[in-house]
């Protein structure tokens, strides 16, 4: 059973009671991420996420860690381009303590100077780690060139220069501006009673309403082209992408199935053709990156320098195939079963159910029953996928990024085409 309450200050509280579970997961979702940052603020949402675990008036950073560990629970957070989430998973009897802990770190963190400096060094190490991990770095390089100057193309973690400029006062001021009740969703799933939950949320209910800031970044525009990043690496890492869908796109269910067919899983076209049949790569896959008003469909592969041009040609051939040939019914049914089965299995955990509650509220303003979602996938036809592929996959937004020993690879703009 799913229940929703809007607190007087505008915070939305959604819970799903699952009595047979012993666990309960709670997430506090804030509709702010790297997309909402100005040029001098790159990475500050991620910086704040780190700092909220570094001490409050009541608890030190060590106290926070020991408190959640002492009950065998999980306490963590993550930052994306459009939202930040702080979450905990505990046995149901420890929910009051988890709520108190989340409220304390979100509302009472002190941003002490010594902790700011320590965490700055941690994040600078994290930036360095990504720079040293090319199969991670290539995705940041791809979005940088795909969205160009739009904030969606900037790294969530920020840059060494921007992170080096942050102070506790600047982070607190940003949190005050962006962490407002109207932009907060609290989602809970597991063994929970909604009315009792509302009683536990008094600290959040006491937050002053405030007025959310408008998104001034404008509509993102996908950009085409080939970008090379020279590194002395054993492999070349490649991303090829084109326009995708927004979170609420009317054809999103066809897009999910199209991505499943293309490169999600071992039975996908890319995996079977490039790895299994030809043995050219260890890793090849595709994914959809969806945002409020835009998105991308991206293929990643890593291969030896002498093989990467062939891999790119094969990826382009599979993208063209989606545009030219209706998906055979048997293959469509397999993709439908793969996606539906993966989704249903994921919903056997309270943390995934909590996440789903929050995201459907963020994107649609309501809870979407699982049966409604499954029915939407059942209605997708081969013609739907063919039409969507022809709408999204074209040369006007076809973008390629390569990192490795790439200077001599014969892969120029004139060869990267879907025509």
N, C-alpha and C positions, 0 to 999 in steps of 0.2 A: 504494500500500500504506500503510495506517494502522497505526501501532504506538503503544502506550501503556505508560508506565512510571510507577509511583508511587515517588518517592524516599523514603528512610527517614523523613524529617521530614514527609511528607504532601503535598509538592508533586506535582501531576499533570503529566506531560510527554506530550504527544501530538504525533506528527509524521506527515506524509504525504509520502512520497517520490515526486517527479514528475521522473524523470530527464531528460525532454526540455526542461525549463526551464533557463534560465541564472540565474534569480533564486531567492532564498529569502527568505521572510518569517517573522519571529519576533515573537510577541506575548507579553507577560507580563500576564496578566489577574488582577486582584485583585477578589474579590467584596465590594467596598465602594463605596458611592456616596452620593449625597445622601440617600437613604432612611434611612441608618444614622446620620445626624447628629442630635445634640441641638439644642435651640433656640439655644444660644450658639455652635454649631459650623456653622451654615448656610454652606455653601460651602467648608468646609475640605478636603474631598476634592479639589475642583477646585483649590484653592490649593496643596495638596501636589503635585498633578500638575504645576503650573507650576514649583514650586520645585525639583523633581528635575532640572531642566535647568540649574540656576543654579550648579553647581559642586560638586565633591567634594574629598577630600583630594588626589587625583591630577590632577584636571582642572578648569580654569576653565570658565565658561559658554562662553567663546570657543573653548577647546580642544574642547569637546563638539561645537559646531557645525562647526568646521573638520574634525574627524576624520571625521564622516559625509559632509560635502560632498566631501572629498578622494577618496572612493571612489564618488562619484556616487549615494550611497544616500539613503534617506529615514529620518528618525527623528522620531517624533511621539508624541502621546498624546491621550486623550480621557477624559472623565468622564461617566458616565450616572447614572441614579437608583439602579442596583443594582450597578454594577461600574465599575472604572477599568482602562484598557488602555494599556500602553506598548509601542510596536512599532517595528520596523526592517525595511526591505526593502533588500537588497544583492545583488550578484552572489555566487554560492555560494562563491567563493574567499575572500570577506571575512566569511563567517559567524563565524569565531572572534573577529574584532575587534568585530563587532556584539554578540555575546553578552557580551564583556568590557565593552563600553560600557554596555549595559543593566544588567548586574550592578552596575557601579560607581555609576551614577546612582541605582539603586533601593536599594542597601545602604549607600552611603558619602556621600550628599549631606550637606553641612554646614549648610545653612540659615543662612548668614551674615547678620547683622543688616542690613547695607547692601543685600543682595540681597532680603531679605524686604521691606524698605521699597520698593525699586524695583518689585518684582513686585506689591505691594499697589496701587501707582499704576496699573500696567498693567491689573489686574483691575477697578479702579474705572472706568477708561476703557472697559473691555469692558462693564461694567454700563450705563454711559452710552450706549454705542453701541446696545445692545439697546433701551434706553428711547427712543432716537431712530429705531428701526426698527420701526414698528408691525406690519408683517406677520410679524415675529419675536415681538414682545412679546405679541401677542394669544394665542399658544399658552401662554405662561407664565400669562397672566391666566386663560385657560380652565382649566388644571389646578389653579390656586389655588382656584377656586370649585368645581370638580368634586370635588376631594378634600378641600376645606376644611382642617381642622387637621392632617390626616395628613401625614407627611413627603413623601409622593409629590407633594403639591401645592406644595411649596416649590421655589424656583428653584435649579437645580443650581449656578449661579454664586454664590449667596449674595446678601446685601444689602450696601449701603454700610456699614451699621452693623456687621454681623457681620464683614465682611472687614476693617474698620477696627480690630477688636479682636484680630486674630490676631497672635501672636508666633512667632518661630522655635521657641521651647521648646514652645509649645502644639501647633504642627504636628508637631514631632518626637514628642511624646507620643502624639498621635492616630495617627501612622503606626506607632508601636511597638505600639499596641493592635490596629490593624486589618490591618496588612500581615503576616499570619501564614501559614505554609506551607499549612495545611489549607484556606485560602481563596485559594490561588494556583494558576493553571493556566498552563503554558507551552506554547503551541501553535506549531508550525513547519510550513510547507509550502513545497515547491519541491525543488531538487536538494540533498537532505540524506540522510545516513546516520544512522539512529537511534542506534546504539551510539556513533558519534563525537560526536553531539550530547550524549548523556548525559555523556561525558567533559568537554565544555566547560562543563557546568553546575555544576561543583564549588562555586563561590561561593554559588549558590542552595542546593545540598545542605547547606551548612554552617549555614544559618539554623536557630536553635533552634525547636522545634515550636510551643510556645505553645498556648493554649486560645482558640478563637474566641469572640467575644461573641455572645450571643443577640440576635435582632431583637426589640426590645421595643415597636416602633411599633404592633403590632396589625394586624388586618385592615382594609384601606381600604374605605370605604363611599362609593359614588357619590352625588352630591347634585344635585338638580334646581333649576332657576330661571333667571332672566334677569338678567344683570349688565351694566351700562353703564359705560363709562369715557370721560368727555368729553375730547376733544382737538380742537384746531383743525387738522384734516387735510383733504386734498383728497378722500380716499376714506374709506369706513367699512370696517373689517376685521371679519370675523365668523367665529366658530367655533361650530358646533352639534355636540354630541356626546352619546353615550349609553354605556351599559355595553359593554365589549368582552370580550376573552378573556385568560386568563393564558397564559404561555409554553407551558405543558404541557396546556392544555385539550384534552380528547379530540376536540372538534369544530373544532380550530384550522385544519385544512385547508379546511373549508367556510367559515370566517371569512375566510381569505386570499382565496378566490375571490369571496366576497361583496363584499369591499372592492375587488377588481379590477373587478368589474362596476359598482360604485357610483361610484368616483371615482379610479381609478388608471390614468392614461393618457388619450390623446386620444380613444379609442373608448368611454370609459366613459359611463355614463348622464348623470352630472352635467355633464361637459364638453360632450357633444353637445347636451344640452337647454339648458343655461344660457349657454354661450359660443357654440357653433356655430349653434344654431337661433334663439336670441333675442338674442345679442350683448350680454348684460348685464354681462359681466365679462371681464377678461383672464385671471385666475387663479381656478380652482376645482378642488379635489381633496379626496380623503378619505385617511385613514390609520388604521392600527391601532397603538395604543401598548400593548404587552403587558409585564406584570411577573410576578413570581413567583406572585402570588396574586390578581391583578386586572388590569383593562385597560380601555381605552376605544376607541370608534370615533368618529372626529372628522372633520367636514367643515369646510374653510376656504374662504372666498371674500372677495374685495375688490371693492367696487362704489361707484358714486356714492351720495351720501346719499339721493337720491330713488328709487333703484332697489333698495336693500338689503332692504327689506321684501318686495318681490317675489322677490328671490333667496332669501331665507329660506323663503318659502312654497314655492318650487320644490324646495328641498332637502328640506323636510319631506314634500313629495309623493313624492319618490323614496324616502325612508325608508319611508313608508307602503306604497309599491308593493312593496318587498321583503317586507313582512309579508303582503301580500294576494295576490300573483300568483306562481306558480311561474316560475322563470327559463326562457325558451324554450331548447330543447336547443342550437340553433345558437349562441345567445349564451353559454351555459355552456361550450360547446366552445371558443369564441373566447377566453373568459376563462382557461380551463385552459391553452390554448396560449400565451397572453400570459404568464401567470405562470411556466409551466415553461420557456419560452424565455428569459425574463429571468434566471431562476435559473441555467440552464445556461450562458448567455453570461457571467454574472458569475464562474463557477467556472473561467474560462480564465486568471485571474490568481492568483498565489500569495498575495497579501494577502487576497483574498476567501476562498480556501480555508482560510487560517490562521484567519480570523475564524469561519468555519463550524465548524471543528474545536473551537474554544474554546466557542462558544455551545451546541453540542449536548452538550458535556461539562458545562457549567454547568447546563443545564436538564434533561438526561436522564441524565447520568452515563455516556454511551457515544457512540460515533460512529454516526451514522445514514447508511447507504449512500444514495447519490442515487437508486438505483432503488427503494428502499423508499419514499422520499419521493414520487417520481413516481407510484408505484402508489397511494399514499394519495390523491393528487389525482385520479387516474383513477376512484377509487371514489366521489367526491363526487357526489351527485345533486341535482336541483332541489328535491326534497323535503327534503334535508338543509339546504339554504340557507334554505328557507322556514321550517323549524322553528327554526333558529338565529336568524333575524331576529325571529321572534315571541318568542323567549326573551330576546333582548338589547335590542331596540329598543322601549322603552315610556316612558310619561310619568314613571314613578317616578325615572328617572335622566336625563331629557332636560334638558340644560344648554346655555345660550346665553351667549356673551360677545361684546360689541361694543365697538370703540374707534373714536373719531372724533367727528363732530358728531351725537351719537346721542340727545340729550334729547327730540327731537320725533318720533323714528321710532316708528310705531304697531306696536310689537312687544312686547306685554306677556305675562305668564304665561298669560292667558286665550286668547291666540292661538297660543302655542307649545305645540302638542299633537299627538300622534300618534293620537288617538282618531278 
